[in-house]
Amino acid sequence: MALDTDVVGRYGYFADFSRTFLCGERAPTDAQKRLYQLAYES
């Protein structure tokens, strides 16, 4: 599951919050690990 939200704070400051959660009891696949790593690096 992925969550991404943007907010405008005081004095016009912008912030972006992104979180990713692995749901279920299975281990992540290699493709999921790669996608997570790409998102983390960016």
Phi, psi and omega per residue, in radians:
M1 nan 2.426 3.117
A2 -2.114 2.494 3.122
L3 -2.268 2.230 3.114
D4 -2.411 2.210 3.138
T5 -2.463 2.618 3.113
D6 -2.123 2.524 3.105
V7 -2.384 2.684 2.998
V8 -1.977 2.078 -3.086
G9 -1.709 -2.872 -3.141
R10 -1.083 2.552 3.106
Y11 1.077 0.376 3.060
G12 1.421 0.199 3.094
Y13 -1.235 2.407 3.097
F14 -1.845 2.558 3.083
A15 -2.442 2.588 3.115
D16 -2.244 2.234 3.134
F17 -2.084 2.210 3.102
S18 -2.277 2.350 3.103
R19 -2.431 2.560 3.104
T20 -2.238 2.340 -3.125
F21 -2.195 2.382 3.030
L22 -1.610 2.124 -3.094
C23 -1.811 2.567 3.123
G24 1.714 -3.063 -3.066
E25 -1.886 0.060 3.118
R26 -1.457 2.663 3.036
A27 -1.283 2.633 3.121
P28 -1.156 2.553 3.086
T29 -1.326 2.921 3.092
D30 -1.064 -0.666 3.122
A31 -1.133 -0.718 3.108
Q32 -1.126 -0.721 3.118
K33 -1.089 -0.722 -3.137
R34 -1.150 -0.778 3.116
L35 -1.084 -0.712 3.112
Y36 -1.106 -0.750 3.135
Q37 -1.086 -0.730 3.111
L38 -1.086 -0.765 3.127
A39 -1.143 -0.702 3.137
Y40 -1.087 -0.745 -3.111
E41 -1.198 -0.478 -3.110
S42 -1.483 nan nan
